[in-house]
Amino acid sequence: MIKVLYIEDNDDNVYMLKMRLELLGDFEVLAAEDGEKGCEMAAAERPDLILMDLEMPGIDGWEAARRLKSNSQTQHIPIIALSAHALAGAREKALAAGCD
């Protein structure tokens, strides 16, 4: 089973993605509502993959990705950036923060 941590502040998005992945049967989906909780959960749960919303209140996805990649316990976990705001330069900014 593949353990996925979804860091997202929108409950509807969490429900939709969690339902879709879990219906496939090969995924366990954990969710964190902000970057701070996401970093804590990543260190505690050691997921195989992190799906990261970029625009969140408090610690946003860019800062959370930087923290995760600078932590020896979580730096190996691939991070996929997700955003409804695909603005010019967002991809480069996400990659620079540590997203894969």
KETOR-791108 format. One record per residue: z, x, y of N, C-alpha, C in turn; residue in one letter. Coordinates in steps of 0.02 Angstrom, whole numbers, padded with zeros to 5 digits, always signed. Layout:
ZXYZXYZXYA
...
This chain:
+00000+00042-00059+00000+00000+00000+00000+00045+00062M
-00041+00027+00110-00046+00064+00173+00001+00033+00224I
+00045+00074+00251+00093+00050+00301+00064+00062+00371K
+00055+00008+00409+00027+00010+00476+00081-00011+00526V
+00089+00028+00579+00132+00008+00634+00087-00014+00691L
+00096-00076+00713+00057-00104+00768+00103-00108+00829Y
+00088-00069+00880+00129-00069+00941+00091-00110+00993I
+00118-00170+01006+00082-00220+01046+00132-00268+01077E
+00124-00284+01141+00170-00329+01175+00148-00402+01174D
+00088-00417+01149+00063-00485+01147+00074-00514+01077N
+00117-00564+01072+00134-00594+01008+00074-00623+00972D
+00028-00653+01008-00032-00682+00977-00075-00628+00944D
-00082-00572+00978-00121-00517+00949-00087-00490+00886N
-00021-00483+00888+00016-00459+00830+00006-00506+00771V
+00014-00571+00784+00007-00621+00730-00063-00617+00699Y
-00114-00616+00741-00183-00616+00716-00198-00554+00674M
-00181-00496+00699-00197-00435+00662-00155-00428+00599L
-00091-00444+00605-00046-00440+00547-00071-00486+00492K
-00088-00547+00510-00113-00596+00460-00176-00570+00427M
-00223-00547+00466-00287-00524+00438-00278-00464+00391R
-00239-00416+00411-00230-00357+00368-00190-00374+00306L
-00137-00414+00313-00097-00430+00254-00134-00474+00205E
-00181-00514+00228-00222-00555+00183-00266-00511+00138L
-00283-00452+00161-00323-00406+00120-00283-00380+00061L
-00217-00382+00066-00173-00364+00011-00154-00291+00006G
-00186-00247+00043-00172-00175+00038-00131-00149+00096D
-00109-00193+00140-00075-00171+00201-00007-00203+00209F
+00041-00162+00231+00105-00186+00255+00104-00172+00330E
+00113-00223+00371+00108-00215+00443+00176-00225+00476V
+00198-00173+00511+00259-00175+00550+00238-00182+00623L
+00280-00212+00664+00262-00221+00734+00319-00200+00780A
+00300-00171+00836+00347-00152+00889+00319-00180+00954A
+00362-00206+00996+00340-00240+01057+00329-00195+01117E
+00348-00132+01112+00335-00087+01168+00333-00015+01143D
+00314+00030+01187+00307+00100+01168+00372+00133+01146G
+00427+00116+01178+00491+00146+01159+00511+00126+01088E
+00508+00062+01074+00525+00038+01007+00475+00065+00956K
+00411+00069+00976+00360+00095+00931+00373+00167+00910G
+00394+00208+00958+00410+00278+00942+00470+00282+00895C
+00520+00240+00907+00579+00239+00863+00559+00217+00792E
+00519+00164+00787+00498+00139+00722+00454+00189+00685M
+00411+00223+00722+00367+00273+00690+00409+00328+00658A
+00460+00351+00692+00502+00404+00665+00543+00379+00605A
+00565+00317+00608+00607+00290+00554+00566+00268+00493A
+00508+00238+00505+00469+00207+00452+00414+00251+00424E
+00392+00300+00462+00338+00346+00442+00276+00309+00417R
+00245+00269+00461+00185+00232+00439+00127+00279+00425P
+00077+00253+00389+00016+00291+00374-00031+00291+00434D
-00025+00240+00476-00071+00231+00533-00034+00193+00588L
-00050+00209+00650-00023+00173+00707-00081+00143+00746I
-00077+00078+00760-00124+00044+00804-00086+00034+00870L
-00113+00060+00924-00076+00064+00987-00112+00027+01043M
-00079-00025+01069-00102-00056+01131-00089-00006+01187D
-00134-00003+01235-00126+00046+01288-00089+00018+01349L
-00099-00045+01364-00069-00076+01423-00008-00117+01402E
+00052-00087+01411+00114-00121+01396+00164-00105+01451M
+00211-00152+01463+00263-00137+01512+00310-00082+01486P
+00343-00050+01532+00389+00005+01512+00348+00065+01491G
+00361+00090+01431+00323+00146+01405+00257+00121+01380I
+00202+00139+01413+00136+00115+01394+00110+00154+01334D
+00051+00135+01310+00023+00166+01250+00005+00239+01259G
-00016+00257+01319-00033+00328+01331+00029+00371+01325W
+00083+00351+01356+00145+00390+01353+00174+00389+01283E
+00171+00332+01249+00196+00328+01180+00157+00376+01135A
+00091+00378+01143+00049+00423+01103+00068+00496+01116A
+00079+00514+01179+00100+00582+01195+00166+00599+01162R
+00213+00553+01163+00279+00564+01132+00272+00571+01056R
+00232+00528+01026+00224+00531+00953+00191+00596+00932L
+00141+00619+00969+00106+00681+00951+00147+00744+00966K
+00198+00738+01009+00240+00796+01023+00301+00798+00978S
+00311+00748+00936+00367+00745+00890+00345+00770+00822N
+00378+00820+00795+00357+00849+00731+00361+00799+00673S
+00403+00747+00680+00409+00696+00627+00350+00648+00627Q
+00316+00639+00684+00264+00588+00689+00196+00615+00710T
+00191+00680+00725+00128+00707+00753+00069+00702+00705Q
+00082+00697+00640+00028+00693+00591+00000+00622+00582H
+00033+00572+00609+00012+00502+00599-00047+00487+00644I
-00104+00464+00616-00161+00446+00658-00144+00386+00702P
-00167+00389+00764-00156+00335+00812-00224+00309+00835I
-00235+00245+00826-00296+00213+00850-00278+00172+00911I
-00310+00187+00967-00297+00151+01030-00334+00085+01029A
-00299+00033+01051-00329-00034+01058-00317-00058+01129L
-00368-00089+01158-00359-00116+01225-00412-00168+01240S
-00391-00219+01275-00438-00270+01299-00471-00246+01364A
-00445-00193+01392-00469-00167+01456-00509-00103+01445H
-00569-00109+01420-00611-00051+01406-00645-00027+01470A
-00607+00007+01510-00633+00032+01574-00662+00102+01564L
-00705+00121+01610-00735+00187+01607-00680+00239+01608A
-00684+00286+01562-00636+00340+01558-00576+00325+01513G
-00568+00263+01490-00510+00244+01449-00511+00282+01383A
-00570+00290+01353-00575+00325+01289-00552+00398+01297R
-00576+00431+01348-00558+00500+01360-00483+00507+01374E
-00456+00460+01412-00385+00461+01429-00343+00451+01365K
-00365+00405+01322-00329+00393+01258-00332+00455+01214A
-00389+00486+01209-00396+00547+01168-00352+00603+01196L
-00351+00609+01262-00311+00662+01293-00236+00650+01281A
-00216+00587+01274-00145+00571+01261-00126+00583+01188A
-00176+00591+01145-00160+00605+01075-00187+00554+01026G
-00220+00502+01050-00249+00453+01004-00307+00484+00966C
-00316+00460+00906-00369+00488+00863-00432+00447+00867D
